[in-house]
């Protein structure tokens, strides 16, 4: 397991180990303000040995960014003061922390909340150039706010069928202008967001992009059917200024394309030369969608395949999600080889922020 606990340098930031807390929406920030309970929640994971925390998604300053009133904002005096407290607590515990910037686009209703009067959801089909420019500016402003609040870097949420990904995916982007068309051209909105964020935060501040093949609307979706298409997709994003790709899969051990055992993070690293984060049911026997919908627990499994792949250099970092909700000291227990002490995940754990 030693590979998990070796340092890693990203841009100018050195992490003490390769373990990342995956971003997970918790909705415990009334009116968008993260309180002391949120700060304590993240501090506990830093104390437990997580090398890098990526926060839950945070809304940028755009009226249509999201409609859940308990999802935190990355703007506003009180909201940013709350995040400064979170960052201070994590740093005091020896951790590092990125803010994830999340615009949901056309996703609303149910747990996502409904738009208030006078606010319309936006996505590729309805966005004017002014809407696009405003969204790009909102992402960049949020990134600057994150840097000002003391975060160690930012991650753009470009996965799972939210706004950036709605432009990436042909099923949600049928535009006939420069933002639509081929897999290369559908990256244009994401490229503009990345480039403006990079321009505003400067070259020395780490910038991650989370992307996925699968979508909330279609678990079997594929942006890229072949390694060649994946390279065509990734290259403009690299050139725009991404430091690291967070490659979201539901099961990290599944090969991405026939003829190779490489997963999405492995292929992304091979094609771009950029470092990657893998994620997906690490030390759990059930992927997250099923475990969120069932009262049955996702049981603890071995970590051997993960560490073997890391030893081979397939990917650089590993993000842990549900296991860190129920095991704040997951890294410390894994380091001791005490996997038997890990608690299985059950969705009842989502009811509290502990």
C-alpha positions in Angstrom: 0.0 0.0 0.0 3.0 2.3 0.1 2.2 3.9 -3.2 -0.9 5.5 -1.7 1.2 7.3 0.9 3.9 8.8 -1.3 4.0 12.5 -1.9 2.7 14.0 -5.2 3.3 17.4 -6.7 0.7 19.1 -8.9 1.7 22.4 -10.4 3.4 24.1 -7.3 1.4 22.2 -4.8 2.8 19.1 -3.0 0.4 16.6 -1.4 1.5 14.3 1.4 -0.2 11.3 -0.2 -2.2 10.2 -3.2 -5.6 10.0 -1.5 -8.3 12.4 -2.5 -11.7 13.0 -0.9 -14.2 13.0 -3.8 -16.7 15.8 -4.2 -20.0 14.8 -2.7 -23.1 17.0 -2.5 -24.2 17.1 1.1 -26.7 20.0 1.1 -26.0 21.1 4.7 -25.3 24.8 4.0 -28.6 26.7 4.5 -28.9 29.7 2.1 -25.6 28.7 0.6 -23.5 29.4 3.7 -21.2 26.7 4.9 -21.2 26.7 8.7 -19.0 25.4 11.5 -20.5 21.9 11.0 -19.2 21.9 7.4 -15.8 23.1 8.5 -15.6 20.3 11.2 -16.8 17.7 8.6 -13.9 18.5 6.2 -11.4 18.9 9.1 -12.1 15.4 10.3 -11.2 14.0 6.9 -7.9 16.0 6.9 -7.2 14.7 10.4 -7.9 11.2 9.1 -5.1 11.5 6.6 -6.7 12.6 3.3 -4.0 14.3 1.2 -6.4 16.4 -0.9 -10.1 17.3 -0.3 -12.3 18.3 -3.2 -15.3 20.0 -1.7 -18.9 19.3 -2.6 -20.0 21.2 -5.7 -20.4 25.0 -5.1 -22.5 27.3 -7.1 -20.8 30.1 -9.0 -22.4 33.6 -9.1 -24.9 33.0 -11.9 -28.7 33.0 -11.2 -29.2 29.7 -13.1 -26.2 27.9 -11.6 -28.4 25.7 -9.3 -31.6 25.8 -7.2 -30.9 23.7 -4.1 -31.0 26.3 -1.3 -28.7 24.2 0.9 -25.9 23.8 -1.6 -23.1 26.2 -0.8 -22.2 29.3 -2.8 -18.8 30.4 -3.9 -19.7 34.1 -3.8 -21.1 36.5 -1.2 -19.5 37.9 1.9 -21.0 35.5 4.4 -20.6 32.5 2.1 -16.9 33.2 1.4 -16.3 33.8 5.1 -17.7 30.3 5.8 -15.4 28.8 3.2 -12.4 30.7 4.7 -13.2 29.0 8.0 -13.3 25.6 6.2 -10.0 26.2 4.6 -8.4 27.3 7.8 -9.6 24.2 9.6 -8.3 21.8 6.9 -5.0 23.6 6.7 -4.7 23.4 10.5 -5.1 19.7 10.3 -2.4 19.4 7.7 -4.6 18.9 4.6 -5.0 20.6 1.3 -8.4 21.5 -0.3 -9.8 22.4 -3.7 -13.2 24.0 -4.3 -15.3 22.3 -6.9 -17.3 24.8 -9.1 -20.6 23.3 -10.2 -23.2 24.7 -12.6 -26.1 22.3 -13.1 -27.4 23.7 -16.4 -30.7 22.2 -17.4 -30.9 19.8 -14.4 -33.5 20.8 -11.9 -36.5 19.6 -9.9 -36.6 16.9 -7.2 -33.5 17.0 -5.0 -32.0 19.7 -7.3 -34.7 22.3 -6.4 -36.8 24.4 -8.7 -35.9 27.8 -10.2 -37.3 30.8 -8.3 -39.7 33.1 -10.2 -38.1 34.9 -13.0 -35.1 32.5 -13.3 -34.8 30.0 -16.1 -32.6 27.0 -16.3 -30.0 27.3 -19.1 -28.2 24.8 -21.3 -26.8 24.5 -24.8 -30.2 24.6 -26.6 -31.3 27.9 -25.1 -28.2 29.9 -24.3 -27.4 33.0 -26.3 -23.9 34.3 -26.7 -24.6 36.7 -23.8 -25.7 33.7 -21.6 -22.5 31.8 -22.5 -20.3 34.8 -21.8 -22.0 35.3 -18.4 -21.5 31.7 -17.5 -17.9 31.7 -18.4 -17.4 34.8 -16.3 -19.3 33.2 -13.4 -16.9 30.2 -13.4 -13.9 32.5 -13.5 -15.2 34.8 -10.8 -15.9 31.8 -8.5 -12.3 30.5 -9.1 -10.9 33.9 -8.2 -13.1 33.9 -5.1 -11.8 30.4 -4.2 -8.2 31.6 -4.5 -9.0 34.6 -2.3 -10.6 32.3 0.3 -7.3 30.4 0.6 -8.2 27.2 -1.3 -5.2 25.3 -2.7 -6.8 24.9 -6.2 -10.1 24.6 -8.0 -11.9 21.8 -9.8 -14.4 22.5 -12.6 -17.3 20.0 -12.7 -17.5 19.0 -16.3 -19.1 15.6 -15.7 -22.4 13.7 -15.2 -24.6 15.7 -17.5 -24.3 19.2 -15.9 -23.7 22.4 -17.8 -20.1 21.9 -19.2 -20.9 18.3 -19.9 -24.2 19.3 -21.6 -22.0 21.1 -24.2 -19.7 18.1 -24.4 -22.4 15.5 -25.0 -24.0 15.2 -28.5 -27.4 14.2 -26.9 -27.7 17.5 -25.2 -25.8 19.7 -27.6 -27.3 20.0 -31.1 -26.1 23.6 -31.7 -25.3 24.5 -35.3 -22.8 27.2 -34.4 -19.2 27.1 -33.2 -20.3 25.5 -29.9 -21.8 22.4 -31.5 -20.9 19.8 -34.1 -17.9 17.4 -33.8 -16.5 16.1 -30.6 -13.7 18.6 -30.9 -16.1 21.5 -31.5 -18.3 20.6 -28.6 -15.4 21.2 -26.2 -15.4 24.9 -27.1 -17.6 26.1 -24.2 -15.5 24.1 -21.7 -12.3 25.4 -23.3 -13.5 29.0 -22.9 -14.3 28.3 -19.3 -10.9 26.7 -18.6 -9.0 29.4 -20.5 -10.7 32.2 -18.6 -10.3 30.6 -15.3 -6.6 30.0 -16.0 -6.2 33.6 -17.1 -7.8 34.9 -14.0 -6.1 32.6 -11.4 -2.7 32.6 -13.0 -0.4 29.8 -14.1 0.7 28.7 -10.6 -2.7 27.8 -9.1 -3.8 24.2 -9.7 -6.8 23.6 -12.0 -8.6 20.3 -12.2 -11.4 19.2 -14.6 -13.7 16.4 -13.7 -15.3 14.7 -16.6 -17.1 11.4 -17.3 -18.4 9.2 -20.1 -21.5 8.3 -18.1 -24.4 10.7 -17.4 -27.1 10.9 -14.8 -29.5 10.6 -17.8 -27.7 7.7 -19.3 -25.2 5.4 -17.4 -24.1 3.8 -20.7 -23.3 7.1 -22.5 -20.0 7.5 -24.2 -18.5 10.9 -25.2 -15.7 8.9 -26.9 -16.2 5.5 -28.4 -12.5 5.0 -29.2 -9.1 6.1 -27.8 -8.7 8.3 -30.9 -12.0 10.1 -30.1 -11.0 10.5 -26.5 -7.7 12.1 -27.5 -9.6 14.5 -29.9 -11.8 15.4 -27.0 -9.1 15.9 -24.4 -6.4 17.8 -26.4 -8.2 21.2 -26.5 -8.9 20.9 -22.8 -5.3 20.3 -22.1 -4.2 23.2 -24.2 -6.6 25.5 -22.4 -4.9 25.0 -19.1 -6.0 21.9 -17.2 -3.4 20.6 -14.7 -5.1 17.3 -13.8 -8.1 15.3 -15.0 -10.5 13.8 -12.5 -11.9 10.9 -14.5 -15.3 9.9 -13.0 -16.3 6.2 -13.4 -18.7 4.2 -11.4 -16.3 1.2 -11.0 -12.6 2.0 -11.2 -11.6 -1.5 -12.3 -13.7 -1.6 -15.5 -11.7 -1.2 -18.8 -12.7 1.9 -20.8 -12.2 0.4 -24.3 -11.9 -3.1 -25.7 -8.5 -4.6 -26.0 -6.9 -2.9 -23.0 -7.4 -3.1 -19.2 -6.8 0.7 -18.8 -9.7 2.5 -17.2 -10.7 6.0 -18.1 -8.0 7.6 -15.9 -5.4 5.3 -17.4 -6.3 6.2 -21.0 -6.5 9.9 -20.2 -3.0 9.8 -18.7 -1.6 7.8 -21.6 -3.2 10.1 -24.3 -2.4 13.5 -22.7 0.6 12.9 -20.4 -1.3 14.8 -17.7 -1.8 13.4 -14.2 -5.1 11.8 -13.5 -7.4 10.9 -10.5 -9.3 7.7 -10.7 -12.6 7.1 -8.7 -15.4 4.6 -8.5 -16.4 2.2 -5.7 -12.9 2.0 -4.1 -13.1 -0.6 -1.2 -16.8 -1.1 -1.8 -18.6 -3.9 -3.6 -21.4 -1.8 -5.1 -21.4 1.3 -7.2 -22.9 4.5 -5.8 -26.2 4.8 -7.7 -27.5 1.4 -6.5 -26.2 2.0 -2.9 -28.0 5.4 -2.8 -31.3 3.8 -3.9 -31.2 0.7 -1.6 -31.3 0.2 2.1 -28.7 -2.6 1.7 -25.1 -1.7 2.7 -22.2 -1.6 0.2 -19.7 -3.9 1.8 -16.0 -3.4 2.2 -13.7 -5.0 -0.4 -9.9 -5.4 -1.0 -7.7 -2.6 -2.1 -5.1 -4.8 -3.9 -6.2 -4.1 -7.5 -6.2 -0.4 -6.9 -2.7 -0.4 -5.5 -1.4 -2.7 -8.2 -2.7 -0.4 -10.9 -1.1 2.6 -9.2 2.2 0.8 -8.9 2.1 0.3 -12.7 1.5 4.1 -13.2 -2.0 3.8 -14.7 -3.1 6.8 -12.7 -1.7 9.1 -10.0 -4.3 9.8 -7.4 -7.4 8.0 -6.2 -10.6 9.7 -5.0 -12.7 8.1 -2.2 -16.3 9.0 -1.8 -18.8 7.0 0.2 -16.2 5.2 2.2 -15.0 8.6 3.6 -18.6 9.5 4.6 -18.7 6.6 7.0 -14.9 6.3 7.7 -13.4 9.8 8.2 -10.1 8.0 9.0 -10.1 5.8 6.0 -6.5 6.7 5.0 -5.1 6.0 8.5 -6.9 2.6 8.7 -5.8 1.6 5.2 -2.2 2.6 6.1 -2.3 0.2 9.1 -3.7 -2.5 6.9 -6.8 -2.5 9.1 -9.5 -2.8 6.4 -11.5 -4.9 8.8 -12.1 -1.8 10.8 -13.7 0.0 7.9 -17.5 0.5 8.1 -19.7 -0.5 5.1 -21.6 2.4 3.5 -25.3 2.7 3.9 -27.4 5.5 2.6 -28.7 6.2 6.1 -25.3 7.9 6.7 -26.4 10.7 4.4 -28.9 12.0 6.9 -26.1 13.6 9.1 -22.9 15.5 8.5 -20.4 13.8 10.8 
